[in-house]
Amino acid sequence: MPDNAKWEAKAKGLLKAELKKRGVTYAQLVERLSAIGVHETEPNVRNKLARGKFTAVFLIQCLESVGASSLRLSDG
């Protein structure tokens, strides 16, 4: 099984950067996720982002809920 730590860190960094760029707290993210029908608790969201282990579905739900219409994977 490949070491996914690098990819998990990248996904975590991308999502956290989007939240920071938009000034969205974890509590606000939970509210916004709820508005699109995704029910998470703040501690659960905090743990997912701290570990960097979450599904692509969760990533897309978060990005949609904060209004991200595009995502840059690298600066290059």
Backbone torsions as a table, in degrees:
resi	resn	phi	psi	omega
1	MET	NA	129.4	-177.5
2	PRO	-69.4	154.3	177.0
3	ASP	-78.0	111.5	-177.0
4	ASN	-93.2	4.1	-175.0
5	ALA	-56.6	-39.8	-180.0
6	LYS	-62.8	-42.6	-178.4
7	TRP	-72.4	-37.9	177.0
8	GLU	-63.1	-41.9	178.6
9	ALA	-63.9	-38.2	179.0
10	LYS	-65.7	-46.5	179.1
11	ALA	-61.3	-44.1	178.1
12	LYS	-60.2	-46.2	-179.6
13	GLY	-63.7	-41.2	178.8
14	LEU	-62.1	-46.6	-178.3
15	LEU	-68.0	-44.3	179.6
16	LYS	-63.5	-36.2	178.1
17	ALA	-65.1	-40.6	178.3
18	GLU	-64.6	-40.9	178.7
19	LEU	-63.9	-44.9	-179.0
20	LYS	-64.9	-44.0	-179.4
21	LYS	-57.9	-35.0	-177.9
22	ARG	-96.1	-1.6	179.4
23	GLY	67.1	33.4	-177.3
24	VAL	-98.6	122.9	176.6
25	THR	-82.4	168.9	176.7
26	TYR	-62.4	-39.3	178.4
27	ALA	-61.9	-42.2	178.6
28	GLN	-67.9	-36.7	176.8
29	LEU	-61.1	-43.3	178.1
30	VAL	-58.9	-43.4	178.8
31	GLU	-63.4	-44.2	-178.8
32	ARG	-67.7	-37.4	175.5
33	LEU	-63.9	-41.8	178.7
34	SER	-59.5	-37.8	-179.6
35	ALA	-63.7	-23.7	177.5
36	ILE	-103.2	12.0	174.6
37	GLY	89.6	14.2	179.5
38	VAL	-106.1	116.7	-174.3
39	HIS	-103.3	107.7	178.7
40	GLU	-129.7	157.4	173.2
41	THR	-100.6	158.3	179.3
42	GLU	-60.4	-45.0	177.9
43	PRO	-60.6	-36.0	179.6
44	ASN	-66.2	-43.6	177.8
45	VAL	-63.6	-44.8	179.8
46	ARG	-58.6	-43.8	179.7
47	ASN	-66.2	-42.5	179.1
48	LYS	-59.8	-45.3	-178.5
49	LEU	-72.1	-33.7	178.4
50	ALA	-65.6	-41.4	-179.8
51	ARG	-78.6	-29.8	-175.1
52	GLY	77.2	15.5	-179.0
53	LYS	-111.0	100.1	176.4
54	PHE	-152.6	161.5	-176.1
55	THR	-78.7	163.3	173.7
56	ALA	-62.5	-34.7	177.7
57	VAL	-60.0	-46.8	179.1
58	PHE	-62.0	-42.0	178.5
59	LEU	-58.5	-48.4	-179.2
60	ILE	-65.5	-39.6	177.3
61	GLN	-60.0	-44.6	179.1
62	CYS	-63.1	-47.3	-178.8
63	LEU	-62.0	-43.6	177.3
64	GLU	-61.9	-43.2	-175.2
65	SER	-67.9	-24.0	178.2
66	VAL	-97.8	1.1	175.4
67	GLY	86.8	19.8	177.9
68	ALA	-77.2	125.4	179.9
69	SER	-103.5	-12.4	176.2
70	SER	-151.4	164.3	-177.9
71	LEU	-142.7	126.3	178.0
72	ARG	-94.1	124.3	-177.2
73	LEU	-84.9	-23.8	178.3
74	SER	-154.8	165.9	179.0
75	ASP	-85.9	-9.5	-174.7
76	GLY	-87.2	NA	NA
